[in-house]
């Protein structure tokens, strides 16, 4: 899968699939590229997912985001 102009097309494609298949208490863990945390979180939020955790790598860069279904 090609990432598109900004490298985020894969997240746009999987966001509605995640929303449609995630259970009420489920979590989804996504690995991201350096500096993509805001954009990926916004994409997921637009599809009914809530960011619940950011994890950093050994260089202190956010590399993993954990989402659940939005409570609203």
N, CA, C and O atoms as a GROMACS GRO file, in nm:
protein
  288
    1UNK      N    1   0.085  -0.117   0.000
    1UNK     CA    2   0.000   0.000   0.000
    1UNK      C    3   0.089   0.124   0.000
    1UNK      O    4   0.183   0.132   0.079
    2UNK      N    5   0.061   0.218  -0.086
    2UNK     CA    6   0.136   0.341  -0.096
    2UNK      C    7   0.078   0.441   0.002
    2UNK      O    8  -0.043   0.447   0.021
    3UNK      N    9   0.164   0.520   0.065
    3UNK     CA   10   0.121   0.610   0.170
    3UNK      C   11   0.056   0.739   0.124
    3UNK      O   12   0.001   0.813   0.206
    4UNK      N   13   0.062   0.768  -0.004
    4UNK     CA   14   0.005   0.894  -0.053
    4UNK      C   15   0.102   1.009  -0.033
    4UNK      O   16   0.215   0.988   0.010
    5UNK      N   17   0.058   1.128  -0.064
    5UNK     CA   18   0.145   1.246  -0.059
    5UNK      C   19   0.200   1.273   0.081
    5UNK      O   20   0.314   1.318   0.095
    6UNK      N   21   0.121   1.247   0.183
    6UNK     CA   22   0.166   1.275   0.320
    6UNK      C   23   0.202   1.149   0.398
    6UNK      O   24   0.239   1.158   0.516
    7UNK      N   25   0.194   1.033   0.336
    7UNK     CA   26   0.230   0.908   0.403
    7UNK      C   27   0.123   0.852   0.494
    7UNK      O   28   0.148   0.756   0.567
    8UNK      N   29   0.003   0.910   0.492
    8UNK     CA   30  -0.100   0.872   0.588
    8UNK      C   31  -0.221   0.801   0.526
    8UNK      O   32  -0.318   0.772   0.596
    9UNK      N   33  -0.217   0.773   0.398
    9UNK     CA   34  -0.332   0.710   0.332
    9UNK      C   35  -0.370   0.576   0.394
    9UNK      O   36  -0.489   0.544   0.400
   10UNK      N   37  -0.274   0.499   0.439
   10UNK     CA   38  -0.306   0.369   0.500
   10UNK      C   39  -0.390   0.388   0.625
   10UNK      O   40  -0.482   0.310   0.650
   11UNK      N   41  -0.360   0.490   0.704
   11UNK     CA   42  -0.439   0.516   0.825
   11UNK      C   43  -0.581   0.560   0.788
   11UNK      O   44  -0.678   0.521   0.854
   12UNK      N   45  -0.593   0.639   0.683
   12UNK     CA   46  -0.726   0.680   0.637
   12UNK      C   47  -0.808   0.560   0.589
   12UNK      O   48  -0.929   0.555   0.609
   13UNK      N   49  -0.741   0.466   0.528
   13UNK     CA   50  -0.810   0.348   0.477
   13UNK      C   51  -0.853   0.253   0.588
   13UNK      O   52  -0.961   0.195   0.582
   14UNK      N   53  -0.770   0.236   0.690
   14UNK     CA   54  -0.804   0.139   0.795
   14UNK      C   55  -0.890   0.197   0.906
   14UNK      O   56  -0.952   0.121   0.980
   15UNK      N   57  -0.896   0.329   0.921
   15UNK     CA   58  -0.973   0.389   1.031
   15UNK      C   59  -1.119   0.344   1.033
   15UNK      O   60  -1.166   0.302   1.138
   16UNK      N   61  -1.192   0.350   0.921
   16UNK     CA   62  -1.332   0.304   0.928
   16UNK      C   63  -1.345   0.154   0.951
   16UNK      O   64  -1.444   0.108   1.008
   17UNK      N   65  -1.246   0.078   0.907
   17UNK     CA   66  -1.248  -0.067   0.930
   17UNK      C   67  -1.227  -0.096   1.078
   17UNK      O   68  -1.294  -0.183   1.136
   18UNK      N   69  -1.135  -0.024   1.139
   18UNK     CA   70  -1.113  -0.040   1.284
   18UNK      C   71  -1.241  -0.007   1.359
   18UNK      O   72  -1.285  -0.084   1.445
   19UNK      N   73  -1.301   0.107   1.326
   19UNK     CA   74  -1.423   0.149   1.396
   19UNK      C   75  -1.534   0.044   1.382
   19UNK      O   76  -1.603   0.014   1.480
   20UNK      N   77  -1.550  -0.010   1.265
   20UNK     CA   78  -1.657  -0.106   1.239
   20UNK      C   79  -1.635  -0.240   1.309
   20UNK      O   80  -1.731  -0.313   1.334
   21UNK      N   81  -1.511  -0.272   1.342
   21UNK     CA   82  -1.481  -0.405   1.396
   21UNK      C   83  -1.434  -0.406   1.542
   21UNK      O   84  -1.426  -0.513   1.602
   22UNK      N   85  -1.403  -0.290   1.598
   22UNK     CA   86  -1.354  -0.286   1.735
   22UNK      C   87  -1.469  -0.306   1.833
   22UNK      O   88  -1.574  -0.244   1.820
   23UNK      N   89  -1.449  -0.392   1.931
   23UNK     CA   90  -1.551  -0.414   2.032
   23UNK      C   91  -1.553  -0.299   2.133
   23UNK      O   92  -1.460  -0.219   2.138
   24UNK      N   93  -1.657  -0.292   2.210
   24UNK     CA   94  -1.675  -0.185   2.308
   24UNK      C   95  -1.554  -0.169   2.400
   24UNK      O   96  -1.513  -0.057   2.429
   25UNK      N   97  -1.498  -0.278   2.444
   25UNK     CA   98  -1.382  -0.273   2.534
   25UNK      C   99  -1.250  -0.296   2.462
   25UNK      O  100  -1.146  -0.310   2.526
   26UNK      N  101  -1.254  -0.301   2.330
   26UNK     CA  102  -1.134  -0.330   2.252
   26UNK      C  103  -1.039  -0.213   2.243
   26UNK      O  104  -1.076  -0.098   2.266
   27UNK      N  105  -0.918  -0.244   2.208
   27UNK     CA  106  -0.812  -0.145   2.186
   27UNK      C  107  -0.744  -0.178   2.054
   27UNK      O  108  -0.738  -0.294   2.013
   28UNK      N  109  -0.693  -0.076   1.988
   28UNK     CA  110  -0.613  -0.097   1.868
   28UNK      C  111  -0.480  -0.024   1.889
   28UNK      O  112  -0.477   0.089   1.938
   29UNK      N  113  -0.372  -0.090   1.853
   29UNK     CA  114  -0.238  -0.037   1.870
   29UNK      C  115  -0.179  -0.014   1.731
   29UNK      O  116  -0.174  -0.105   1.649
   30UNK      N  117  -0.136   0.110   1.706
   30UNK     CA  118  -0.081   0.145   1.576
   30UNK      C  119   0.062   0.195   1.589
   30UNK      O  120   0.092   0.279   1.674
   31UNK      N  121   0.149   0.143   1.506
   31UNK     CA  122   0.284   0.196   1.496
   31UNK      C  123   0.280   0.311   1.396
   31UNK      O  124   0.216   0.301   1.292
   32UNK      N  125   0.349   0.420   1.428
   32UNK     CA  126   0.349   0.537   1.341
   32UNK      C  127   0.492   0.580   1.313
   32UNK      O  128   0.586   0.541   1.381
   33UNK      N  129   0.505   0.663   1.211
   33UNK     CA  130   0.634   0.722   1.180
   33UNK      C  131   0.661   0.841   1.270
   33UNK      O  132   0.569   0.898   1.329
   34UNK      N  133   0.787   0.878   1.279
   34UNK     CA  134   0.829   0.992   1.362
   34UNK      C  135   0.753   1.118   1.319
   34UNK      O  136   0.753   1.155   1.201
   35UNK      N  137   0.689   1.182   1.415
   35UNK     CA  138   0.618   1.307   1.391
   35UNK      C  139   0.478   1.294   1.334
   35UNK      O  140   0.416   1.394   1.298
   36UNK      N  141   0.425   1.172   1.325
   36UNK     CA  142   0.292   1.153   1.268
   36UNK      C  143   0.181   1.146   1.373
   36UNK      O  144   0.065   1.128   1.337
   37UNK      N  145   0.213   1.162   1.499
   37UNK     CA  146   0.115   1.137   1.605
   37UNK      C  147  -0.009   1.226   1.595
   37UNK      O  148  -0.121   1.177   1.612
   38UNK      N  149   0.008   1.354   1.570
   38UNK     CA  150  -0.108   1.444   1.565
   38UNK      C  151  -0.199   1.411   1.448
   38UNK      O  152  -0.321   1.403   1.464
   39UNK      N  153  -0.140   1.390   1.331
   39UNK     CA  154  -0.220   1.363   1.212
   39UNK      C  155  -0.293   1.229   1.223
   39UNK      O  156  -0.411   1.220   1.188
   40UNK      N  157  -0.225   1.126   1.271
   40UNK     CA  158  -0.289   0.995   1.286
   40UNK      C  159  -0.399   1.001   1.392
   40UNK      O  160  -0.507   0.945   1.372
   41UNK      N  161  -0.374   1.069   1.502
   41UNK     CA  162  -0.477   1.083   1.605
   41UNK      C  163  -0.600   1.156   1.550
   41UNK      O  164  -0.713   1.120   1.583
   42UNK      N  165  -0.578   1.258   1.468
   42UNK     CA  166  -0.690   1.331   1.409
   42UNK      C  167  -0.771   1.243   1.313
   42UNK      O  168  -0.894   1.248   1.313
   43UNK      N  169  -0.701   1.163   1.233
   43UNK     CA  170  -0.770   1.072   1.141
   43UNK      C  171  -0.857   0.974   1.220
   43UNK      O  172  -0.973   0.953   1.186
   44UNK      N  173  -0.800   0.916   1.324
   44UNK     CA  174  -0.875   0.818   1.404
   44UNK      C  175  -0.992   0.885   1.476
   44UNK      O  176  -1.100   0.828   1.485
   45UNK      N  177  -0.971   1.006   1.528
   45UNK     CA  178  -1.078   1.078   1.596
   45UNK      C  179  -1.194   1.105   1.500
   45UNK      O  180  -1.311   1.094   1.538
   46UNK      N  181  -1.162   1.141   1.376
   46UNK     CA  182  -1.265   1.166   1.275
   46UNK      C  183  -1.348   1.042   1.245
   46UNK      O  184  -1.457   1.051   1.188
   47UNK      N  185  -1.296   0.925   1.284
   47UNK     CA  186  -1.367   0.798   1.259
   47UNK      C  187  -1.416   0.735   1.390
   47UNK      O  188  -1.439   0.614   1.395
   48UNK      N  189  -1.433   0.815   1.494
   48UNK     CA  190  -1.496   0.766   1.617
   48UNK      C  191  -1.404   0.695   1.714
   48UNK      O  192  -1.450   0.620   1.799
   49UNK      N  193  -1.272   0.717   1.700
   49UNK     CA  194  -1.177   0.652   1.791
   49UNK      C  195  -1.110   0.756   1.879
   49UNK      O  196  -1.087   0.870   1.837
   50UNK      N  197  -1.079   0.716   2.000
   50UNK     CA  198  -1.022   0.805   2.100
   50UNK      C  199  -0.880   0.760   2.135
   50UNK      O  200  -0.858   0.643   2.166
   51UNK      N  201  -0.786   0.852   2.131
   51UNK     CA  202  -0.648   0.823   2.170
   51UNK      C  203  -0.643   0.805   2.321
   51UNK      O  204  -0.686   0.892   2.396
   52UNK      N  205  -0.589   0.690   2.364
   52UNK     CA  206  -0.582   0.666   2.509
   52UNK      C  207  -0.439   0.652   2.561
   52UNK      O  208  -0.416   0.657   2.682
   53UNK      N  209  -0.342   0.633   2.470
   53UNK     CA  210  -0.205   0.615   2.516
   53UNK      C  211  -0.107   0.641   2.402
   53UNK      O  212  -0.131   0.602   2.288
   54UNK      N  213   0.003   0.708   2.435
   54UNK     CA  214   0.115   0.726   2.343
   54UNK      C  215   0.237   0.659   2.405
   54UNK      O  216   0.264   0.675   2.524
   55UNK      N  217   0.309   0.584   2.324
   55UNK     CA  218   0.429   0.518   2.373
   55UNK      C  219   0.549   0.568   2.294
   55UNK      O  220   0.540   0.589   2.173
   56UNK      N  221   0.661   0.587   2.362
   56UNK     CA  222   0.781   0.643   2.300
   56UNK      C  223   0.888   0.535   2.278
   56UNK      O  224   0.893   0.435   2.350
   57UNK      N  225   0.971   0.559   2.178
   57UNK     CA  226   1.083   0.468   2.153
   57UNK      C  227   1.203   0.509   2.239
   57UNK      O  228   1.193   0.601   2.320
   58UNK      N  229   1.314   0.442   2.221
   58UNK     CA  230   1.433   0.469   2.303
   58UNK      C  231   1.493   0.606   2.277
   58UNK      O  232   1.572   0.655   2.358
   59UNK      N  233   1.458   0.669   2.165
   59UNK     CA  234   1.503   0.805   2.135
   59UNK      C  235   1.401   0.909   2.178
   59UNK      O  236   1.413   1.027   2.144
   60UNK      N  237   1.299   0.865   2.253
   60UNK     CA  238   1.194   0.951   2.308
   60UNK      C  239   1.098   1.006   2.203
   60UNK      O  240   1.033   1.107   2.227
   61UNK      N  241   1.089   0.941   2.087
   61UNK     CA  242   0.992   0.978   1.984
   61UNK      C  243   0.866   0.894   2.003
   61UNK      O  244   0.874   0.775   2.030
   62UNK      N  245   0.750   0.957   1.988
   62UNK     CA  246   0.624   0.883   1.994
   62UNK      C  247   0.618   0.793   1.872
   62UNK      O  248   0.624   0.841   1.759
   63UNK      N  249   0.605   0.663   1.894
   63UNK     CA  250   0.605   0.565   1.785
   63UNK      C  251   0.485   0.472   1.787
   63UNK      O  252   0.461   0.400   1.690
   64UNK      N  253   0.410   0.474   1.897
   64UNK     CA  254   0.295   0.384   1.908
   64UNK      C  255   0.179   0.462   1.969
   64UNK      O  256   0.195   0.534   2.068
   65UNK      N  257   0.061   0.447   1.908
   65UNK     CA  258  -0.060   0.508   1.960
   65UNK      C  259  -0.162   0.398   1.986
   65UNK      O  260  -0.176   0.303   1.908
   66UNK      N  261  -0.233   0.412   2.098
   66UNK     CA  262  -0.336   0.315   2.135
   66UNK      C  263  -0.470   0.388   2.138
   66UNK      O  264  -0.483   0.495   2.197
   67UNK      N  265  -0.569   0.328   2.071
   67UNK     CA  266  -0.702   0.387   2.058
   67UNK      C  267  -0.809   0.293   2.109
   67UNK      O  268  -0.793   0.171   2.109
   68UNK      N  269  -0.920   0.352   2.152
   68UNK     CA  270  -1.042   0.278   2.183
   68UNK      C  271  -1.157   0.352   2.114
   68UNK      O  272  -1.138   0.458   2.055
   69UNK      N  273  -1.276   0.294   2.122
   69UNK     CA  274  -1.392   0.364   2.070
   69UNK      C  275  -1.417   0.487   2.154
   69UNK      O  276  -1.400   0.483   2.276
   70UNK      N  277  -1.458   0.596   2.090
   70UNK     CA  278  -1.490   0.718   2.164
   70UNK      C  279  -1.609   0.694   2.253
   70UNK      O  280  -1.701   0.621   2.217
   71UNK      N  281  -1.607   0.755   2.369
   71UNK     CA  282  -1.716   0.736   2.465
   71UNK      C  283  -1.837   0.822   2.431
   71UNK      O  284  -1.946   0.798   2.483
   72UNK      N  285  -1.820   0.921   2.346
   72UNK     CA  286  -1.933   1.010   2.312
   72UNK      C  287  -2.012   0.957   2.196
   72UNK      O  288  -2.110   1.019   2.154
   0.00000   0.00000   0.00000
